[in-house]
Amino acid sequence: MLWRSAFHSRSSRGVVQMLHQMLGGLELSPRVASSGCVDGSRGGRASSAASTRCRISSEHPHSLEFRRHRGVVGRLSGRRSVSVLAEETGAFGAPVSSLALRIGEVIREHDIVRHADRVVLCVSGGVDSVALLHLMVELRQEWALDLHILHFNHGKRAESREEEAFVKDLGAKLGVEVHVRRPTKAFDTSGFQAKARAWRRDEAEKLLDAVAGRVILQGHHADDQTETVLMKMMRGCHVSNIAGMSHRAGKYGRPLLDVSKEDLRRYLTSRALEWREDASNADVAFLRNRVRAELVPVLRELTDGGLESRVEDIIEQSASLRRWLDAQPSSIVDAGAGVDDLAHGEVDVAAWFNLPELAQEDQLFEYVRRSTGVAVRYHNLRKVCRQMRNDTPAWDWRLSKEWNLVRVGSRAWTQRKRGIDKVEATPSAPSASEVERVVVDGGVVVSYPKGWRVRCFWENSAAAAAAAAAGDGVALANLPGGCELSLRTRRPGDRFRPPTRAESVRLKDWMRANDFPLHTRDRTPLVCSGAEVLAVYPRAVAAAHTPGDGSSKPGDGFVLRVVVDGVTL
């Protein structure tokens, strides 16, 4: 048999054995208990070969039990077999197949299509998309649908022209307008499938907008779902993200996900309807085709035909775990304005500590992925989580050639490397192109880094009064007219003279003595005149510039209020 040679190596046999064990009746069933959280318990040994139970946690309301049973596990998803040959009378008296009625139930249940929708149908000419087209035509009158066929001709195969002609002819017979799209240039062989998929999505969405449609229907079926889940598992997908394609996702709908390809084929043959076979689907050079041709038959044989049922069970249970993880409180907080690389926020380490272990891993993985694009492999994620749990207050962890994960005190964040792999690299003065300036009446110039939101006004103005009433900003007195101020963060050697001291002290010592959280010390805005630190925003103003009676007028002795919006310390 084909699979015997394809999976002959020891490592490949191990993959098949692993998948067989996971699919051989392994059940992740949510259990209800009193309270608590998912812990890292590994569970106990199997008590017997016939029925074993490995408990992850007995305390959390959504804890998981692994049960292995002999024989086929019953379906949880509610998918049911449908006679594709039977016909019933539709709402308008015309005969409608039982399969079409079932698809009508699916699109109603999942809100895939609504009454009087304009619908784009992706039709390649293959059995799944042609079956989808005929089924939607059966439902067209009852649902008052305006159908549009979209066909993609990649021009890569000799059959492409004939398939296009077939789809056009099919559309003409069924009274459905056909739209054909061809790429302006051939896709590179390297990464062809991914590039072609992106192009098809873009073209489909353009057509949807052009016809003022609501949904793009695709012919993905239950076999495709099985292949998708298996490929996710082979690539190392987390158990909470195993769930495959959904019936409705954004602009796309997949009403055939509960129907097997064999059922679709029988539906067409029973009505003497034609379709076209794409020879490239048999090319095992593509991973999905190899999974379909070689791995799926092995697993169906090893599971006595129960592969799809087991996959459905895993999808349902994975989705349940995902819902529980998404319901956990987030440990990601806003980093505030003016902080480089932190548009996606940062991790509040204390809040992260309070999460269940599975949620800790999930939130850290998602934070890193969103902020850097790096998908951390699970064994590395476990190492990073262990590092997060230790008592070291400051460290950095290499995520990739370009990114580090940095922890300083009670915060952790991703940081793009700048040539020095140190947590506290020496800050350099920004260049002129990185600085913005504002000129205040009286000739005072205030410069600050791009991206900061800064407001400046005299203390006797209505705006200053409103800011003072709200507790915003710092007020600086005894500034000479025409002076130039700069806003920046701390640098090595900075000194500051607080109002309570007769002499200046090292800024880092003053911050430590005044309980500045460790992660805020290199982010706190400073108002400076040259090398002199006039204010530590928004906590303190240097003794020489603390306002007295609050009087202000242009010239020596006026009071300027400086507000930096969006700062979160």
Order of alpha helices (4+ residues) and beta strands (2+ residues): alpha-alpha-beta-beta-beta-beta-beta-alpha-beta-alpha-beta-alpha-beta-alpha-beta-alpha-beta-beta-alpha-alpha-alpha-alpha-beta-beta-alpha-alpha-alpha-beta-beta-beta-beta-beta-beta-alpha-beta-beta-beta-beta-alpha-beta-beta-beta-beta
